[in-house]
Structures are given as C-alpha cells and as structure tokens.
C-alpha cells in the first residue's frame, strides 16, 4: 500500500476488504495450500507441537558478485 504525500488525496481511496478466513482452526492446526493442474488444493494439519526455535546465521555477503 502506498500513501500519497498529500493526505487530502487519501480521502477518496477505497477501504481494503478483508475476507473471513474460510477455516476454523485451533491453536495447534494449520492449512497447507498447493496447486495441482491449476486448481488450488488444501490440506489441514492437526496436532502441531511447538518446539524450541532454531536460529540460523545469515549467508555472508559476497562483495565480488558482478
């Protein structure tokens, strides 16, 4: 979203409509979406267990890339 520098130009902008999520999920559930032959498919994952976070270092910058 980009806002105009002049706030009066923002008055007539339409409000973004957010649709309700189509699935009711518990705290330990997720939906995975994927596409098969151009059609969206969905898979519900249940009983997700929260584990300890593992942090990985960033890739070092290569200043020699041309």
Beta strands, then each sheet from edge to edge (+ up, - down):
strand 1: 30-36
strand 2: 39-45
sheet 1: 1+ 2-
end
